[in-house]
Amino acid sequence: MKKILIVFFSLLLIAGCANRNSYSALSDGKDVIYAGPDKSYTKEDLYKSLKLSSADTIVNDILKNIALKYVDDLSEIEKEADDIIAEYTEMGYESYIIAYYGSMETFRESYISNMLLNELAKEYVTEKYEELVAEDKPVKMQLASFNTLEEAEKCIEDYNNGSSFDMAALNNNSNEAPQSSIYTDDDSTLVYEVKEYLNSNDATGLSPVIIFATKTTDDEGNDVEESTYYVLNVESRDPAEFKDEYIENAAASASADSVKEYFLNKHQIKFYDQDLYDLVTAQYEGLK
């Protein structure tokens, strides 16, 4: 029913822009279609309610159509959606999906829509690549943390003696298995001391031990200082060397509103209904 109402409302908008006589059907908007003890509900109320509830849907439909301009082969996304449905069905999740989405076809449409918006996010990062790189200062590196200084120093020693960084870290009780990952200046997983080291030089390769100290209180109320010891293996500071991976990561973390606003402006999307325009511009303040 919701989808039918949205389609109905979209048709009303199109008709209103294209044909003045079609829009005149709303001239009787004051006619009451529901009356309760405290309030009457008119056709105009229904029309406004449909607009407000459908604004996000209309914006997303516009953006999906824009996204198709940047997708080389839609059939690949459709096949991925079908594969996901087959996998979830085999796992016995079909009833849960239908309970949430109403039907498997609605789930499929939603999945394809999300994938198209993901493609739009990648295009956003690609087009704003230089600006985003300057802000993010991306670095590709491996990171290992240790609970003692001796373990961290032994990791460095083993690496200098020919061991790979991940094995040197794991063999010395690192708190994580080091992965080659892209980190940015605003990465919340990096402690201040690590960021300070990365921003203070342009070095690649192994870092010295970086100490992160915190103060806590023990069970008896005494102040206790605890330290974590970090060692970095900086593989590259040149974003050109990991551009595709950076774009994937940045697209995944990009603000959905920023992406939508960027493409609504780029393609000069105009909203001719005042209520809809007010609603959309309140959410996307940068719309021109």
C-alpha positions in Angstrom: 0.0 0.0 0.0 2.8 2.4 0.9 4.5 1.8 -2.5 1.2 2.4 -4.3 0.7 5.7 -2.4 4.2 6.8 -3.3 3.7 6.0 -7.0 0.4 7.8 -6.9 1.9 10.9 -5.3 4.8 10.9 -7.8 2.2 10.8 -10.6 0.4 13.7 -9.0 3.6 15.8 -9.0 4.3 14.9 -12.7 0.8 15.7 -13.7 0.9 19.0 -11.8 4.0 20.1 -13.6 2.8 19.0 -17.0 -0.9 19.9 -17.1 -2.6 22.7 -15.3 -6.0 21.0 -15.7 -4.7 17.8 -14.1 -3.5 19.8 -11.0 -7.0 21.4 -10.8 -8.3 18.1 -9.3 -6.8 19.4 -6.0 -8.9 22.5 -6.0 -11.3 20.8 -3.8 -8.6 20.1 -1.3 -10.8 21.5 1.6 -13.3 18.7 1.1 -13.4 16.5 4.2 -12.5 12.9 3.7 -12.4 11.9 7.4 -14.0 13.5 10.4 -13.3 12.6 14.0 -14.5 14.0 17.3 -11.6 16.5 17.4 -10.3 16.9 13.9 -11.3 16.7 10.2 -9.0 15.4 7.6 -9.2 16.9 4.1 -7.8 15.9 0.7 -5.3 18.7 1.1 -4.1 17.1 4.4 -3.7 13.8 2.6 -1.7 15.4 -0.3 0.7 17.1 2.2 1.1 14.0 4.2 2.0 12.0 1.1 4.6 14.6 0.1 6.2 14.7 3.5 6.3 10.9 3.9 7.6 10.4 0.4 10.3 13.1 0.2 13.2 10.7 1.0 11.8 8.1 -1.4 11.6 10.7 -4.2 15.1 12.0 -3.6 16.5 8.4 -3.5 14.7 7.6 -6.8 16.2 10.6 -8.4 19.7 9.6 -7.2 19.2 6.0 -8.4 18.6 7.3 -11.9 21.6 9.5 -11.6 23.7 6.5 -10.4 22.8 4.5 -13.5 24.9 7.0 -15.5 28.0 5.7 -13.7 27.2 2.0 -13.7 28.7 0.1 -16.7 26.6 -3.0 -16.3 23.4 -3.1 -14.2 23.1 -6.8 -14.8 26.1 -7.4 -12.5 24.3 -5.7 -9.6 21.1 -7.6 -10.4 22.9 -10.9 -10.4 24.5 -10.1 -7.1 21.1 -9.3 -5.6 19.8 -12.7 -7.0 22.8 -14.5 -5.5 22.2 -12.9 -2.1 18.5 -13.9 -2.2 19.4 -17.4 -3.1 21.9 -17.6 -0.3 19.5 -16.2 2.3 16.7 -18.5 1.1 19.0 -21.5 1.5 19.9 -20.4 5.0 16.3 -20.2 5.9 16.0 -16.4 6.3 13.3 -15.9 3.7 10.4 -15.6 6.2 12.4 -13.0 8.2 13.1 -10.9 5.1 9.4 -11.1 4.0 8.3 -10.0 7.5 10.5 -7.0 7.3 10.3 -6.0 3.6 6.9 -7.4 2.7 8.2 -9.5 -0.2 11.5 -10.9 -1.6 11.0 -8.7 -4.6 10.9 -5.6 -2.4 14.1 -6.8 -0.7 15.7 -7.3 -4.1 14.7 -3.7 -5.2 16.1 -2.3 -1.9 19.3 -4.2 -2.3 19.8 -3.0 -5.9 19.0 0.6 -4.8 21.6 0.5 -2.0 24.2 -0.9 -4.4 23.5 1.9 -6.9 23.9 4.5 -4.1 27.2 2.8 -3.2 28.3 3.3 -6.8 27.3 7.0 -6.5 29.4 7.3 -3.3 32.4 5.9 -5.2 31.9 8.4 -8.0 31.7 11.2 -5.4 35.1 10.2 -3.9 36.6 9.8 -7.4 35.4 13.3 -8.5 36.6 14.9 -5.2 39.7 12.7 -4.9 42.3 15.5 -4.6 40.3 17.4 -2.0 39.5 14.4 0.1 43.1 13.1 0.0 44.3 16.5 1.3 41.9 16.3 4.2 42.3 12.6 5.0 46.1 12.3 4.7 45.7 8.6 4.0 48.6 6.2 5.0 48.8 2.5 4.2 50.4 0.6 7.1 50.3 -2.3 9.5 49.8 -1.6 13.2 50.6 -3.8 16.2 50.1 -3.0 19.9 51.7 -4.7 22.9 51.2 -4.8 26.6 54.9 -4.5 27.5 57.8 -2.5 26.1 59.9 -5.7 25.9 57.4 -7.3 23.5 57.3 -4.2 21.3 61.1 -4.0 21.2 61.5 -7.7 20.4 59.0 -7.3 17.5 61.3 -4.7 16.0 64.3 -6.8 16.6 62.7 -9.9 14.9 61.6 -7.8 11.9 65.1 -6.3 11.5 66.4 -9.9 11.5 64.3 -10.9 8.6 60.9 -11.9 10.0 57.7 -10.5 8.3 56.0 -7.8 10.3 52.9 -9.8 11.0 54.8 -12.8 12.2 57.2 -10.7 14.3 54.2 -9.1 16.0 52.2 -12.3 16.5 55.3 -14.1 17.9 55.6 -11.4 20.5 52.0 -11.5 21.7 50.6 -8.5 19.8 47.1 -7.6 20.8 45.9 -8.0 17.2 47.0 -9.7 13.9 48.4 -6.8 11.9 46.6 -6.1 8.7 47.7 -4.0 5.8 45.1 -1.2 6.0 44.5 2.4 5.1 44.3 4.8 8.0 43.3 8.5 7.8 43.9 11.5 9.9 40.4 11.4 11.5 40.5 7.6 12.1 39.0 7.1 15.5 40.8 3.8 16.0 44.2 5.6 16.2 45.3 7.0 19.5 46.7 10.6 19.6 50.3 9.5 19.9 50.2 7.4 16.8 48.6 10.2 14.8 51.2 12.6 16.1 54.0 10.3 15.0 52.4 10.0 11.5 52.0 13.8 11.1 55.4 14.7 12.4 57.4 13.0 9.6 57.2 11.5 6.1 59.0 8.3 7.0 58.0 4.9 5.7 59.1 1.5 7.1 59.2 0.6 10.8 58.5 3.2 13.5 60.1 3.4 16.9 58.0 2.2 19.8 55.1 4.6 20.4 53.9 4.7 24.0 50.3 5.4 24.9 49.9 5.9 28.6 46.6 6.1 30.5 45.8 6.6 34.2 43.2 4.3 35.9 42.3 3.5 39.5 42.7 0.1 41.0 40.3 -1.7 43.4 41.8 0.1 46.4 41.4 3.6 44.9 45.1 4.1 44.0 46.1 5.8 40.7 47.7 3.3 38.3 49.4 4.2 35.0 48.8 1.7 32.2 50.7 1.8 28.9 50.2 0.3 25.5 53.1 0.1 23.1 52.6 0.6 19.4 54.8 -0.3 16.5 53.9 0.7 12.9 55.1 -0.6 9.6 54.3 2.3 7.3 54.1 0.8 3.8 53.1 3.8 1.7 52.3 7.5 2.2 51.6 8.0 -1.5 47.8 7.7 -2.1 48.4 7.1 -5.8 49.9 3.7 -4.9 46.6 2.6 -3.2 44.1 4.8 -5.0 41.4 2.2 -5.8 41.5 0.8 -2.2 41.3 4.4 -0.8 38.3 5.1 -3.0 36.5 2.0 -1.8 37.2 2.8 1.8 36.3 6.5 1.6 33.1 5.7 -0.3 32.0 3.3 2.4 32.5 5.9 5.1 31.3 9.0 3.1 28.4 10.9 4.5 25.3 9.9 2.7 23.9 13.4 2.9 27.1 14.9 1.4 26.9 12.4 -1.5 23.3 13.1 -2.2 23.7 16.9 -1.9 26.7 16.8 -4.3 24.8 15.0 -7.1 21.6 16.9 -6.6 23.6 20.1 -7.2 25.7 18.7 -10.0 22.7 17.6 -12.0 20.8 20.7 -11.1 17.8 19.0 -9.7 15.0 21.4 -9.1 11.9 20.9 -6.8 8.9 22.9 -8.0 6.6 22.0 -5.1 7.2 24.4 -2.3 6.5 22.0 0.6 8.7 19.4 -0.9 11.4 22.0 -1.6 11.3 23.2 2.0 11.6 19.7 3.3 14.5 18.7 1.1 16.5 21.9 1.6 16.0 21.6 5.3 17.9 18.3 5.2 20.4 19.3 2.5 21.3 22.8 3.4 23.9 23.1 0.6 21.4 22.7 -2.2 21.7 25.5 -4.7 
